[in-house]
Amino acid sequence: RRQAGHVYVSKKIADKLGLQMGGYVYLFLVDQNNMLRPSRFLVGGIFTGKGFPAVVEGLVYVDYADLKDALGLPVPYYSSLLVFFKDQTGVDATFARLRALIPPGWRVVPPADSGSFFQGIYNMIDLTTMIANFLMYLSIFLFVYSILLLNITGRRREIGIMKALGVSNLQTFLIFVTEGALLGLVPAALGTILGLFVVLFFSIVGIPALNEAMK
C-alpha cells in the first residue's frame, strides 16, 4: 500500500465518497500480470466536465509518472491519451499537429467520433443486458414449468380423486397455477429481500454496492 502521487477525481465521485482536496484515496490497480496493486493517492484536484454523464462522472485521472510507479511498469506503456481543449477555435490545427507527432499505428479520434464510440459501447451493453435478461427469465420459466410438469405427472392419482369429487378442469388448473406461483414468487421475494440486506451490509462496511435503483 504505497503512496504513489496525485489523483484527480470527478465531483460526483468526490461527493459520493466524501473526498476533499488534500485527502487520501486508495486505487486498486491491475498490472500487466493481472496482479492487484493497491496504492494510496493524494487528491490533487476535483473536476467537472461535459459529455456523457456515465463516462465523465466516473473518470479518475492519475499522472502517468505516478501510474507507472504504482503499476511497476519497467518501460513506458500507453493505451490511449486524452487531450482537453481550453480554446475550441484551434481544434483543427491542434489535431493536425497531433497527427504529425504521434508514432505509427496510433490514430487521432475527434470528439464527435469518440462520442459515437462511447454511445456504441452503451448500445452494446444494453443489448447484452437484454439478451442476458431474456435468457434468465427463460431459464426461470423452464425451471418452474419442469417442476410443475413433474409435480402433475406424479400426482395423477390425486387429480383423479379430485375429478371423482366433481372438481372441474378449470379449478384443477387454478390449483396447480396457484401452487406454481407460490413456488416462484415466494422464493423470489425472499431472495430479493435477502439480497438487498446483503448489499446494504456491504455498503455499510465500506463497499459502495448500493445504487440509485436499489435506494
N, C-alpha and C positions, 0 to 999 in steps of 0.2 A: 504494500500500500504506500507507494512512494508519491511524493508531491512532484507534479510534472508541469508546472507553469500555469497559464491562464486559460479560462474557458469563457465563452460568450454565449449567453442563453437568450431565448425569446422571452418577452414579457409574460406570455401565458404560462410558460414553464416556471418562470421566477415566481409568479403569483401562486401557482398551484403548489410549489414546493417550499414557499416562504423564503426564497433566496434573495439576498441583498448584495450590493457591491461590497467586495472585501470578504464575503463569506466563502465557505468551502463546500465543495460538492465532489462526490465520487462518481467517476465514469468507469463502467465495466467494459473494457475493450477486448476484442478478439483479434489476436495477432495472426500471422500467416500460417502458424502451426495449429490454429484453432484452439489456442490456449487462452484462458480468461485472464486478463491483466487489469485488476482494479488499480486506479490511480487517483490521487486526490488533486483537484484543480482549484485554483483561486478564481472566484467570479470576477472577471475583469470588465464585463460590460453586459448590459441588458438592452436589447434592441426590439424595435417593432418594424414590421416590413409589410409590403404589399405583395399580393399574389394569391395562390391557392392557400386558404387558411390551414388546411391539414398539413401542408408542406412547410409554410413559413413559420407557423406557430410551433412546430415540432423541431425546428432546427437548433442544433448546438454547434457552435464553431470553436475549433481549437487551433491555435497557431501550429503550423506544420512542424516547426522545430520541436515544440512541446509534444506533439502527437508522435513524432518519430522517436523521441526519447521514451515516451510511455510504452510504445509498442516494441521498442528494442530493435528497430529496423537498421540493419548494418549499412544499407545503401539507400539513396533517395528513391522513394516509391510514390507514385501518384496514380489515382484512378480518374479524378476529374478536378478541374479548377473552376471556381465560381468567381465571376468578376462583377462588381457592383459599379454602376454609373451614377456619379453625382450630377453630371450635366448630360441630359438626354440629347442635346443637339449634336454632340460629337460621336454618336454611336457608330455610324458607318465608317468614319475614319479610324476609330479605335478597333473595330473588327478587322479592317484591312491591315492594321499594324499587328494585331494578334496573329492573323494568318501568316504573316511574314516571319513571325518569331517562333511559332510552335514547331516542334520537331515532326518528322514524317510519321504518318499513322494517326495523328491527332486531328480532330476537326472542331471547328468553332460553331456552336449552336446558338443562334439568336434567341431572344426571349420568347418570340412567338412560337418557334419550333419547340423550345424546351417546355413551354406551357402545354402544347398539344401532346408532348411526350408524357408529361405527368398525368394529363387527362386520360391518355390511353392506358396508363398503368391503373388508374382508378376504375376505368371501364372493365379492364381485365379482372381486377379484384372483385368487382360487383358480379361479373358473370360467373367467376369461380365460386363465389359465395352462394349464388342462386343454384348452381348445379349441386354444390355440397348440401344445401338445404333440401333440395328435391330428393337426393339420394337418401338423406337422413330420414325424411318423412316416409319415403317409400319403404325403407327398411323397417321403420316402426309399424307401418301398416301391415307389411307381410308378417312381422313377428306376431302382432295381435291376431291377425287372420289365421295364422297357423295354430296358435293356441286355441282359438275358438273352434277351428275345424277338428282338432284332436279332441277337444272337450265334447263337441257334439257327437263325434263318432263313438266315443267311449260311453256316451250316455243315451244310447238308443233305447235301452230298456226304460229309462226314466221318461223319455219322450213318449214312448208307447203307453206308459201308465197315465201320463197327462192327457194324451189323446183319448184314452178309455174313460177318463173322468170328465170328458167334454171340453177340454181346453182347445180353443181354436188355433189355427195355424198362425194367425196374427199375434195372439197372446204368447204362443211359444216363441215366435220370432222376437217379440219385445223382451221376453225374459232373457234370452241369450244376448241381445243387443245391450241391455242394461248391464248385464254381467261383464260383457266386454268393455263397456265404457268405464265401469268401475276399475277393471284391471288396468286400463290405460291411463285414466285421469288421476286416480288417487296416487299411484307411484310418481306420475309426472309432477303433480303439485308438491308432494313431499320432497322430491328431488330438487325442484326449483327453490323451495324454501331453504333446504339444507345447503344448496349451492350458494345462495345469497349470504347465508350466515358465514360460510367458509370465506367468501370473497371479502365480506365485511371484516372478518378476523384478520385476513392478510393486510387489509388497508390500515387497520389499527396498529399492527406490529411494524408497519413501515413499507409494505409493498403497495404502490398505488394501483390496485386492481379494480377499484370501483369506478365505473364510467357514468356518464350522464344518463344513459338509458336505465341502468340499474337504480340510480337515485330516483 
